[in-house]
Amino acid sequence: MIKKLRELTGLSQQAFSDKYEIPKRTIEDWERGRRKPPEYVVKLLERVVKGDIEKEG
């Protein structure tokens, strides 16, 4: 889910990390399935990322 959201933005892991202030290592772990993000984080990121995409579009 996190990877799909990041890909929607067109950002690299590093750029996504910088923009949303999430450690790059955490994003890597989420995307590779080593760790699972809390559900509230997924929902919050969905809202924020989709809002950002709408603003840019």
N, CA, C and O atoms as a Tripos MOL2 file, in Angstrom:
@<TRIPOS>MOLECULE
protein
  228   227    57     0     0
PROTEIN
NO_CHARGES

@<TRIPOS>ATOM
      1 N           0.8160   -1.1960    0.0000 N.3       1 MET1
      2 CA          0.0000    0.0000    0.0000 C.3       1 MET1
      3 C           0.8620    1.2640    0.0000 C.2       1 MET1
      4 O           0.5890    2.2050   -0.7450 O.2       1 MET1
      5 N           1.9010    1.2820    0.8350 N.am      2 ILE2
      6 CA          2.7580    2.4640    0.9090 C.3       2 ILE2
      7 C           3.4700    2.6640   -0.4190 C.2       2 ILE2
      8 O           3.5930    3.7910   -0.9000 O.2       2 ILE2
      9 N           3.9380    1.5770   -1.0090 N.am      3 LYS3
     10 CA          4.6300    1.6910   -2.3000 C.3       3 LYS3
     11 C           3.6890    2.2520   -3.3580 C.2       3 LYS3
     12 O           4.0930    3.0950   -4.1590 O.2       3 LYS3
     13 N           2.4470    1.7960   -3.3700 N.am      4 LYS4
     14 CA          1.4700    2.3080   -4.3360 C.3       4 LYS4
     15 C           1.2420    3.8030   -4.1470 C.2       4 LYS4
     16 O           1.1770    4.5610   -5.1140 O.2       4 LYS4
     17 N           1.1240    4.2100   -2.8960 N.am      5 LEU5
     18 CA          0.9510    5.6440   -2.6130 C.3       5 LEU5
     19 C           2.1600    6.4400   -3.0830 C.2       5 LEU5
     20 O           2.0220    7.4970   -3.6980 O.2       5 LEU5
     21 N           3.3450    5.9190   -2.7870 N.am      6 ARG6
     22 CA          4.5690    6.6170   -3.1970 C.3       6 ARG6
     23 C           4.6550    6.6970   -4.7080 C.2       6 ARG6
     24 O           5.0260    7.7350   -5.2570 O.2       6 ARG6
     25 N           4.3150    5.6100   -5.3860 N.am      7 GLU7
     26 CA          4.3660    5.6050   -6.8500 C.3       7 GLU7
     27 C           3.3620    6.5800   -7.4530 C.2       7 GLU7
     28 O           3.6230    7.1570   -8.5090 O.2       7 GLU7
     29 N           2.2220    6.7720   -6.8020 N.am      8 LEU8
     30 CA          1.2520    7.7630   -7.2710 C.3       8 LEU8
     31 C           1.8530    9.1670   -7.2890 C.2       8 LEU8
     32 O           1.5150    9.9960   -8.1340 O.2       8 LEU8
     33 N           2.7480    9.4100   -6.3420 N.am      9 THR9
     34 CA          3.3710   10.7320   -6.2640 C.3       9 THR9
     35 C           4.4830   10.8950   -7.2870 C.2       9 THR9
     36 O           4.8580   12.0150   -7.6320 O.2       9 THR9
     37 N           5.0130    9.7650   -7.7760 N.am     10 GLY10
     38 CA          6.1320    9.8230   -8.7050 C.3      10 GLY10
     39 C           7.4530   10.1150   -8.0070 C.2      10 GLY10
     40 O           8.4450   10.4380   -8.6610 O.2      10 GLY10
     41 N           7.4720   10.0030   -6.6840 N.am     11 LEU11
     42 CA          8.6700   10.3300   -5.9170 C.3      11 LEU11
     43 C           9.5050    9.0850   -5.6290 C.2      11 LEU11
     44 O           8.9760    7.9810   -5.5030 O.2      11 LEU11
     45 N          10.8070    9.2830   -5.5270 N.am     12 SER12
     46 CA         11.6950    8.2180   -5.0780 C.3      12 SER12
     47 C          11.4610    8.0020   -3.5860 C.2      12 SER12
     48 O          10.7850    8.7970   -2.9320 O.2      12 SER12
     49 N          12.0220    6.9270   -3.0610 N.am     13 GLN13
     50 CA         11.8900    6.6950   -1.6200 C.3      13 GLN13
     51 C          12.4770    7.8640   -0.8310 C.2      13 GLN13
     52 O          11.8960    8.3010    0.1620 O.2      13 GLN13
     53 N          13.6300    8.3680   -1.2760 N.am     14 GLN14
     54 CA         14.2740    9.4610   -0.5590 C.3      14 GLN14
     55 C          13.4260   10.7310   -0.6120 C.2      14 GLN14
     56 O          13.2570   11.4130    0.3990 O.2      14 GLN14
     57 N          12.8970   11.0440   -1.7920 N.am     15 ALA15
     58 CA         12.0730   12.2540   -1.9360 C.3      15 ALA15
     59 C          10.7830   12.1370   -1.1180 C.2      15 ALA15
     60 O          10.3530   13.1080   -0.4950 O.2      15 ALA15
     61 N          10.1690   10.9540   -1.1190 N.am     16 PHE16
     62 CA          8.9570   10.7160   -0.3270 C.3      16 PHE16
     63 C           9.2810   10.8680    1.1600 C.2      16 PHE16
     64 O           8.5290   11.4780    1.9190 O.2      16 PHE16
     65 N          10.4080   10.3050    1.5480 N.am     17 SER17
     66 CA         10.8730   10.4190    2.9270 C.3      17 SER17
     67 C          11.0340   11.8720    3.3390 C.2      17 SER17
     68 O          10.5800   12.2830    4.4070 O.2      17 SER17
     69 N          11.6800   12.6360    2.4900 N.am     18 ASP18
     70 CA         11.9080   14.0540    2.7910 C.3      18 ASP18
     71 C          10.5970   14.8350    2.8590 C.2      18 ASP18
     72 O          10.3870   15.6340    3.7710 O.2      18 ASP18
     73 N           9.7240   14.5970    1.8930 N.am     19 LYS19
     74 CA          8.4830   15.3650    1.8140 C.3      19 LYS19
     75 C           7.5470   15.0910    2.9930 C.2      19 LYS19
     76 O           6.9460   16.0110    3.5470 O.2      19 LYS19
     77 N           7.4320   13.8200    3.3690 N.am     20 TYR20
     78 CA          6.4710   13.4500    4.4150 C.3      20 TYR20
     79 C           7.1320   13.1800    5.7710 C.2      20 TYR20
     80 O           6.4870   12.7110    6.7090 O.2      20 TYR20
     81 N           8.4200   13.4840    5.8540 N.am     21 GLU21
     82 CA          9.1740   13.3790    7.1040 C.3      21 GLU21
     83 C           9.0640   12.0050    7.7590 C.2      21 GLU21
     84 O           8.7900   11.8780    8.9530 O.2      21 GLU21
     85 N           9.2880   10.9810    6.9360 N.am     22 ILE22
     86 CA          9.3130    9.6020    7.3960 C.3      22 ILE22
     87 C          10.7260    9.0860    7.0920 C.2      22 ILE22
     88 O          11.2080    9.2520    5.9710 O.2      22 ILE22
     89 N          11.3830    8.4760    8.0510 N.am     23 PRO23
     90 CA         12.7320    7.9780    7.7640 C.3      23 PRO23
     91 C          12.7500    7.0470    6.5450 C.2      23 PRO23
     92 O          11.8780    6.1910    6.3920 O.2      23 PRO23
     93 N          13.7380    7.2260    5.6970 N.am     24 LYS24
     94 CA         13.8380    6.4230    4.4710 C.3      24 LYS24
     95 C          13.8900    4.9350    4.8080 C.2      24 LYS24
     96 O          13.2810    4.1170    4.1200 O.2      24 LYS24
     97 N          14.6010    4.5980    5.8420 N.am     25 ARG25
     98 CA         14.7210    3.1870    6.2430 C.3      25 ARG25
     99 C          13.3370    2.6070    6.5740 C.2      25 ARG25
    100 O          13.0610    1.4500    6.2550 O.2      25 ARG25
    101 N          12.4810    3.3920    7.2040 N.am     26 THR26
    102 CA         11.1310    2.9460    7.5360 C.3      26 THR26
    103 C          10.3350    2.6760    6.2640 C.2      26 THR26
    104 O           9.6320    1.6700    6.1710 O.2      26 THR26
    105 N          10.4420    3.5670    5.2920 N.am     27 ILE27
    106 CA          9.7490    3.3700    4.0160 C.3      27 ILE27
    107 C          10.2500    2.1060    3.3370 C.2      27 ILE27
    108 O           9.4540    1.3150    2.8310 O.2      27 ILE27
    109 N          11.5620    1.9100    3.3230 N.am     28 GLU28
    110 CA         12.1440    0.6970    2.7360 C.3      28 GLU28
    111 C          11.5790   -0.5520    3.4150 C.2      28 GLU28
    112 O          11.1810   -1.5050    2.7450 O.2      28 GLU28
    113 N          11.5480   -0.5390    4.7410 N.am     29 ASP29
    114 CA         11.0380   -1.6930    5.4850 C.3      29 ASP29
    115 C           9.5680   -1.9540    5.1780 C.2      29 ASP29
    116 O           9.1660   -3.1060    5.0130 O.2      29 ASP29
    117 N           8.7710   -0.9050    5.1010 N.am     30 TRP30
    118 CA          7.3440   -1.0670    4.7810 C.3      30 TRP30
    119 C           7.1720   -1.6390    3.3800 C.2      30 TRP30
    120 O           6.3810   -2.5600    3.1730 O.2      30 TRP30
    121 N           7.9050   -1.1010    2.4280 N.am     31 GLU31
    122 CA          7.7470   -1.5410    1.0460 C.3      31 GLU31
    123 C           8.2400   -2.9670    0.8230 C.2      31 GLU31
    124 O           7.7090   -3.6770   -0.0310 O.2      31 GLU31
    125 N           9.2320   -3.3880    1.5670 N.am     32 ARG32
    126 CA          9.7850   -4.7380    1.4120 C.3      32 ARG32
    127 C           9.0960   -5.7640    2.3060 C.2      32 ARG32
    128 O           9.4310   -6.9480    2.2750 O.2      32 ARG32
    129 N           8.1380   -5.3060    3.0970 N.am     33 GLY33
    130 CA          7.3900   -6.2150    3.9480 C.3      33 GLY33
    131 C           8.1160   -6.6360    5.2160 C.2      33 GLY33
    132 O           7.6730   -7.5590    5.9000 O.2      33 GLY33
    133 N           9.2160   -5.9830    5.5400 N.am     34 ARG34
    134 CA          9.9300   -6.3130    6.7740 C.3      34 ARG34
    135 C           9.1760   -5.8030    7.9950 C.2      34 ARG34
    136 O           9.2540   -6.3830    9.0780 O.2      34 ARG34
    137 N           8.4520   -4.7210    7.8060 N.am     35 ARG35
    138 CA          7.6120   -4.1470    8.8630 C.3      35 ARG35
    139 C           6.3090   -3.7100    8.2250 C.2      35 ARG35
    140 O           6.2400   -3.4460    7.0240 O.2      35 ARG35
    141 N           5.2880   -3.6390    9.0430 N.am     36 LYS36
    142 CA          3.9780   -3.2060    8.5600 C.3      36 LYS36
    143 C           3.6380   -1.8790    9.2210 C.2      36 LYS36
    144 O           3.7230   -1.7540   10.4430 O.2      36 LYS36
    145 N           3.2510   -0.8810    8.4180 N.am     37 PRO37
    146 CA          2.8880    0.4030    9.0320 C.3      37 PRO37
    147 C           1.5820    0.2710    9.8080 C.2      37 PRO37
    148 O           0.7040   -0.5020    9.4240 O.2      37 PRO37
    149 N           1.4560    1.0210   10.8940 N.am     38 PRO38
    150 CA          0.1780    1.0160   11.6210 C.3      38 PRO38
    151 C          -0.9440    1.4930   10.6930 C.2      38 PRO38
    152 O          -0.7270    2.3230    9.8110 O.2      38 PRO38
    153 N          -2.1130    0.9670   10.9050 N.am     39 GLU39
    154 CA         -3.2570    1.2940   10.0490 C.3      39 GLU39
    155 C          -3.5490    2.7930   10.0260 C.2      39 GLU39
    156 O          -3.9040    3.3410    8.9820 O.2      39 GLU39
    157 N          -3.4000    3.4600   11.1770 N.am     40 TYR40
    158 CA         -3.6750    4.8980   11.2060 C.3      40 TYR40
    159 C          -2.6760    5.6670   10.3390 C.2      40 TYR40
    160 O          -3.0200    6.7040    9.7720 O.2      40 TYR40
    161 N          -1.4470    5.1680   10.2340 N.am     41 VAL41
    162 CA         -0.4430    5.8260    9.3900 C.3      41 VAL41
    163 C          -0.8220    5.6680    7.9150 C.2      41 VAL41
    164 O          -0.7150    6.6150    7.1360 O.2      41 VAL41
    165 N          -1.2600    4.4810    7.5450 N.am     42 VAL42
    166 CA         -1.6780    4.2390    6.1640 C.3      42 VAL42
    167 C          -2.8360    5.1620    5.7970 C.2      42 VAL42
    168 O          -2.8200    5.7890    4.7380 O.2      42 VAL42
    169 N          -3.8370    5.2470    6.6650 N.am     43 LYS43
    170 CA         -5.0010    6.0840    6.3870 C.3      43 LYS43
    171 C          -4.6200    7.5610    6.2970 C.2      43 LYS43
    172 O          -5.1050    8.2820    5.4250 O.2      43 LYS43
    173 N          -3.7640    7.9980    7.1900 N.am     44 LEU44
    174 CA         -3.3160    9.3870    7.1750 C.3      44 LEU44
    175 C          -2.5290    9.6870    5.9010 C.2      44 LEU44
    176 O          -2.7580   10.7090    5.2550 O.2      44 LEU44
    177 N          -1.6090    8.8050    5.5400 N.am     45 LEU45
    178 CA         -0.8280    9.0180    4.3170 C.3      45 LEU45
    179 C          -1.7240    9.0140    3.0770 C.2      45 LEU45
    180 O          -1.5220    9.8130    2.1630 O.2      45 LEU45
    181 N          -2.7130    8.1170    3.0410 N.am     46 GLU46
    182 CA         -3.6420    8.0980    1.9100 C.3      46 GLU46
    183 C          -4.3050    9.4550    1.7440 C.2      46 GLU46
    184 O          -4.3770    9.9910    0.6380 O.2      46 GLU46
    185 N          -4.7810    9.9980    2.8340 N.am     47 ARG47
    186 CA         -5.4780   11.2800    2.8120 C.3      47 ARG47
    187 C          -4.5410   12.4120    2.3610 C.2      47 ARG47
    188 O          -4.8920   13.2240    1.5040 O.2      47 ARG47
    189 N          -3.3660   12.4450    2.9470 N.am     48 VAL48
    190 CA         -2.4240   13.5220    2.6590 C.3      48 VAL48
    191 C          -1.8950   13.4290    1.2270 C.2      48 VAL48
    192 O          -1.8560   14.4290    0.5100 O.2      48 VAL48
    193 N          -1.4940   12.2380    0.8170 N.am     49 VAL49
    194 CA         -0.9410   12.0580   -0.5290 C.3      49 VAL49
    195 C          -1.9980   12.3710   -1.5860 C.2      49 VAL49
    196 O          -1.7130   13.0760   -2.5540 O.2      49 VAL49
    197 N          -3.2020   11.8610   -1.4100 N.am     50 LYS50
    198 CA         -4.2550   12.1260   -2.3970 C.3      50 LYS50
    199 C          -4.5990   13.6010   -2.4360 C.2      50 LYS50
    200 O          -4.8830   14.1390   -3.5060 O.2      50 LYS50
    201 N          -4.5810   14.2660   -1.2920 N.am     51 GLY51
    202 CA         -4.8090   15.7090   -1.2580 C.3      51 GLY51
    203 C          -3.7210   16.4650   -1.9980 C.2      51 GLY51
    204 O          -4.0020   17.4130   -2.7310 O.2      51 GLY51
    205 N          -2.4700   16.0390   -1.8040 N.am     52 ASP52
    206 CA         -1.3530   16.6810   -2.5030 C.3      52 ASP52
    207 C          -1.4540   16.4750   -4.0120 C.2      52 ASP52
    208 O          -1.1800   17.3940   -4.7850 O.2      52 ASP52
    209 N          -1.8450   15.2790   -4.4300 N.am     53 ILE53
    210 CA         -1.9840   14.9990   -5.8660 C.3      53 ILE53
    211 C          -3.0730   15.8660   -6.4800 C.2      53 ILE53
    212 O          -2.9050   16.3830   -7.5850 O.2      53 ILE53
    213 N          -4.1860   16.0280   -5.7740 N.am     54 GLU54
    214 CA         -5.2770   16.8590   -6.2760 C.3      54 GLU54
    215 C          -4.8420   18.3160   -6.4130 C.2      54 GLU54
    216 O          -5.2180   18.9850   -7.3750 O.2      54 GLU54
    217 N          -4.0530   18.8120   -5.4610 N.am     55 LYS55
    218 CA         -3.5550   20.1790   -5.5330 C.3      55 LYS55
    219 C          -2.6550   20.3910   -6.7390 C.2      55 LYS55
    220 O          -2.7110   21.4290   -7.3990 O.2      55 LYS55
    221 N          -1.8230   19.3920   -7.0180 N.am     56 GLU56
    222 CA         -0.8770   19.5030   -8.1250 C.3      56 GLU56
    223 C          -1.5380   19.3070   -9.4720 C.2      56 GLU56
    224 O          -1.0940   19.8590  -10.4790 O.2      56 GLU56
    225 N          -2.6140   18.5090   -9.4880 N.am     57 GLY57
    226 CA         -3.2710   18.1450  -10.7510 C.3      57 GLY57
    227 C          -4.0650   19.2450  -11.2750 C.2      57 GLY57
    228 O          -4.6850   19.1120  -12.3300 O.2      57 GLY57
@<TRIPOS>BOND
     1     1     2 1
     2     2     3 1
     3     3     4 2
     4     3     5 am
     5     5     6 1
     6     6     7 1
     7     7     8 2
     8     7     9 am
     9     9    10 1
    10    10    11 1
    11    11    12 2
    12    11    13 am
    13    13    14 1
    14    14    15 1
    15    15    16 2
    16    15    17 am
    17    17    18 1
    18    18    19 1
    19    19    20 2
    20    19    21 am
    21    21    22 1
    22    22    23 1
    23    23    24 2
    24    23    25 am
    25    25    26 1
    26    26    27 1
    27    27    28 2
    28    27    29 am
    29    29    30 1
    30    30    31 1
    31    31    32 2
    32    31    33 am
    33    33    34 1
    34    34    35 1
    35    35    36 2
    36    35    37 am
    37    37    38 1
    38    38    39 1
    39    39    40 2
    40    39    41 am
    41    41    42 1
    42    42    43 1
    43    43    44 2
    44    43    45 am
    45    45    46 1
    46    46    47 1
    47    47    48 2
    48    47    49 am
    49    49    50 1
    50    50    51 1
    51    51    52 2
    52    51    53 am
    53    53    54 1
    54    54    55 1
    55    55    56 2
    56    55    57 am
    57    57    58 1
    58    58    59 1
    59    59    60 2
    60    59    61 am
    61    61    62 1
    62    62    63 1
    63    63    64 2
    64    63    65 am
    65    65    66 1
    66    66    67 1
    67    67    68 2
    68    67    69 am
    69    69    70 1
    70    70    71 1
    71    71    72 2
    72    71    73 am
    73    73    74 1
    74    74    75 1
    75    75    76 2
    76    75    77 am
    77    77    78 1
    78    78    79 1
    79    79    80 2
    80    79    81 am
    81    81    82 1
    82    82    83 1
    83    83    84 2
    84    83    85 am
    85    85    86 1
    86    86    87 1
    87    87    88 2
    88    87    89 am
    89    89    90 1
    90    90    91 1
    91    91    92 2
    92    91    93 am
    93    93    94 1
    94    94    95 1
    95    95    96 2
    96    95    97 am
    97    97    98 1
    98    98    99 1
    99    99   100 2
   100    99   101 am
   101   101   102 1
   102   102   103 1
   103   103   104 2
   104   103   105 am
   105   105   106 1
   106   106   107 1
   107   107   108 2
   108   107   109 am
   109   109   110 1
   110   110   111 1
   111   111   112 2
   112   111   113 am
   113   113   114 1
   114   114   115 1
   115   115   116 2
   116   115   117 am
   117   117   118 1
   118   118   119 1
   119   119   120 2
   120   119   121 am
   121   121   122 1
   122   122   123 1
   123   123   124 2
   124   123   125 am
   125   125   126 1
   126   126   127 1
   127   127   128 2
   128   127   129 am
   129   129   130 1
   130   130   131 1
   131   131   132 2
   132   131   133 am
   133   133   134 1
   134   134   135 1
   135   135   136 2
   136   135   137 am
   137   137   138 1
   138   138   139 1
   139   139   140 2
   140   139   141 am
   141   141   142 1
   142   142   143 1
   143   143   144 2
   144   143   145 am
   145   145   146 1
   146   146   147 1
   147   147   148 2
   148   147   149 am
   149   149   150 1
   150   150   151 1
   151   151   152 2
   152   151   153 am
   153   153   154 1
   154   154   155 1
   155   155   156 2
   156   155   157 am
   157   157   158 1
   158   158   159 1
   159   159   160 2
   160   159   161 am
   161   161   162 1
   162   162   163 1
   163   163   164 2
   164   163   165 am
   165   165   166 1
   166   166   167 1
   167   167   168 2
   168   167   169 am
   169   169   170 1
   170   170   171 1
   171   171   172 2
   172   171   173 am
   173   173   174 1
   174   174   175 1
   175   175   176 2
   176   175   177 am
   177   177   178 1
   178   178   179 1
   179   179   180 2
   180   179   181 am
   181   181   182 1
   182   182   183 1
   183   183   184 2
   184   183   185 am
   185   185   186 1
   186   186   187 1
   187   187   188 2
   188   187   189 am
   189   189   190 1
   190   190   191 1
   191   191   192 2
   192   191   193 am
   193   193   194 1
   194   194   195 1
   195   195   196 2
   196   195   197 am
   197   197   198 1
   198   198   199 1
   199   199   200 2
   200   199   201 am
   201   201   202 1
   202   202   203 1
   203   203   204 2
   204   203   205 am
   205   205   206 1
   206   206   207 1
   207   207   208 2
   208   207   209 am
   209   209   210 1
   210   210   211 1
   211   211   212 2
   212   211   213 am
   213   213   214 1
   214   214   215 1
   215   215   216 2
   216   215   217 am
   217   217   218 1
   218   218   219 1
   219   219   220 2
   220   219   221 am
   221   221   222 1
   222   222   223 1
   223   223   224 2
   224   223   225 am
   225   225   226 1
   226   226   227 1
   227   227   228 2
@<TRIPOS>SUBSTRUCTURE
     1 MET1         2 RESIDUE 1 A MET
     2 ILE2         6 RESIDUE 1 A ILE
     3 LYS3        10 RESIDUE 1 A LYS
     4 LYS4        14 RESIDUE 1 A LYS
     5 LEU5        18 RESIDUE 1 A LEU
     6 ARG6        22 RESIDUE 1 A ARG
     7 GLU7        26 RESIDUE 1 A GLU
     8 LEU8        30 RESIDUE 1 A LEU
     9 THR9        34 RESIDUE 1 A THR
    10 GLY10       38 RESIDUE 1 A GLY
    11 LEU11       42 RESIDUE 1 A LEU
    12 SER12       46 RESIDUE 1 A SER
    13 GLN13       50 RESIDUE 1 A GLN
    14 GLN14       54 RESIDUE 1 A GLN
    15 ALA15       58 RESIDUE 1 A ALA
    16 PHE16       62 RESIDUE 1 A PHE
    17 SER17       66 RESIDUE 1 A SER
    18 ASP18       70 RESIDUE 1 A ASP
    19 LYS19       74 RESIDUE 1 A LYS
    20 TYR20       78 RESIDUE 1 A TYR
    21 GLU21       82 RESIDUE 1 A GLU
    22 ILE22       86 RESIDUE 1 A ILE
    23 PRO23       90 RESIDUE 1 A PRO
    24 LYS24       94 RESIDUE 1 A LYS
    25 ARG25       98 RESIDUE 1 A ARG
    26 THR26      102 RESIDUE 1 A THR
    27 ILE27      106 RESIDUE 1 A ILE
    28 GLU28      110 RESIDUE 1 A GLU
    29 ASP29      114 RESIDUE 1 A ASP
    30 TRP30      118 RESIDUE 1 A TRP
    31 GLU31      122 RESIDUE 1 A GLU
    32 ARG32      126 RESIDUE 1 A ARG
    33 GLY33      130 RESIDUE 1 A GLY
    34 ARG34      134 RESIDUE 1 A ARG
    35 ARG35      138 RESIDUE 1 A ARG
    36 LYS36      142 RESIDUE 1 A LYS
    37 PRO37      146 RESIDUE 1 A PRO
    38 PRO38      150 RESIDUE 1 A PRO
    39 GLU39      154 RESIDUE 1 A GLU
    40 TYR40      158 RESIDUE 1 A TYR
    41 VAL41      162 RESIDUE 1 A VAL
    42 VAL42      166 RESIDUE 1 A VAL
    43 LYS43      170 RESIDUE 1 A LYS
    44 LEU44      174 RESIDUE 1 A LEU
    45 LEU45      178 RESIDUE 1 A LEU
    46 GLU46      182 RESIDUE 1 A GLU
    47 ARG47      186 RESIDUE 1 A ARG
    48 VAL48      190 RESIDUE 1 A VAL
    49 VAL49      194 RESIDUE 1 A VAL
    50 LYS50      198 RESIDUE 1 A LYS
    51 GLY51      202 RESIDUE 1 A GLY
    52 ASP52      206 RESIDUE 1 A ASP
    53 ILE53      210 RESIDUE 1 A ILE
    54 GLU54      214 RESIDUE 1 A GLU
    55 LYS55      218 RESIDUE 1 A LYS
    56 GLU56      222 RESIDUE 1 A GLU
    57 GLY57      226 RESIDUE 1 A GLY
